[in-house]
């Protein structure tokens, strides 16, 4: 019995999507294409009465192929008859002409473009970090010294002259720290070390000024009172000038007794010095034979190479009573330690490690007192010059001494004049110190 509605043929059944009972796969059979010249609606397939539908179930005849020319071999795009995607270039199937469908091969990466953009990003990051670090560091400088208050100054020479001072300021130290560092609790500030650093085109020169140097206090204007104090020819130890009226009078006294103009002033106290040493992880020093022991400074070192922490470093640079040359030997130890410290700070392990670099910079900048005209460039120039001088690239010396009077060290006037003239003219220094 024919179960198909009257007038439906097997081909019509295919057109409406019914499957075949044949065991043959239908992968190549999709929708047949309709000719435009096939009759009118209502007559089979557009006007033609199709044959009766075959019996439903077993015995269903194999469906005709629409690409073999039987019945419907013509018509629209024959790609439909092969199961291929319509519109694929060349009937090839997949998008982009890739045989078998799927996406085409990914284009090779443009490494030149990637490297270019990576370099731009890295360079931008470095510039932003550098600028941010500059403003951060600049904001930490304590510009407290006003050199405009210094009167009757010498003429400006060639090169740049820094007066570098290590003070015994106890500012910021607790009672426990004062005891630990053997600083005592004396009020006010004094200078434990003073140095003139000259930077120029003919080599840099670092000159230590012994604190016991015999100097004359000249006429000066009080840094706080603004009053003029006439000079009376009074002679004192150099560190007394600082104790009397601070950095401005110290600069005035150094300029008056040397004839050399000081361009910048830099000062660091006890706490700042110890913090810098601790921030870099300590500094290695070679203690000479016999060791060093001084109850006043707290120094207690055996001979040989050893790494000093902040407390020990402070004791080392302050020791003079355990030294044969007293203050003169102390200034040599101070220069020796500054050399070791500068080399430690300038190592890649410090500069390239932000976890060490920024604490070191912070410890140093927080504790420095500089003049109002000091900039980071000037400070950096001073640091690298000190490193070079102490490393053997310049001249390192004490102020020439001719003798002593009443416990004060008297400068050799002839040698000092030659030294100052060479510095003012930015010439290579030929004078030697003690």
Secondary structure, 3 states (H helix, E strand, C coil): CCCCCCCCCHHHHHHCCCCCCCCCCCCCCCCCCCCCCCCCCCCECCCECCCCCCCCCCCCCCCCCCCCCCCCCCCCCHHHHHCCCCCCHHHCECHHHCECCCCCCCCCCCHHHHHHHHHHHHHHHHHHHHHHHHHHHHHHCEEEECHHHCCCCCCCCCCEEEEEEEECCCCCCCHHHHHHHCCCCCCCCCEEEEEEEEECCCCCEEEECCCCEEEECCCEECCCCCCEECCCCCEEEHHHHHHHHHHHHHHHHHHHHHCCCCCEEEEECHHHHHHHHHHCCCEEEEECCCCEEECCCCEEECCEEEEECHHHHHHHHHCCCCCCCCHHHHHHHHHHHHHHHHHHHCCHHHHCCHHHHHHHHHHHHHHEEEECCCCHHHHHHHHHHHHHHHHHHCEEEECCEEEEECCEEEECHHHHHHHHHHHHCCCCCCCCCC
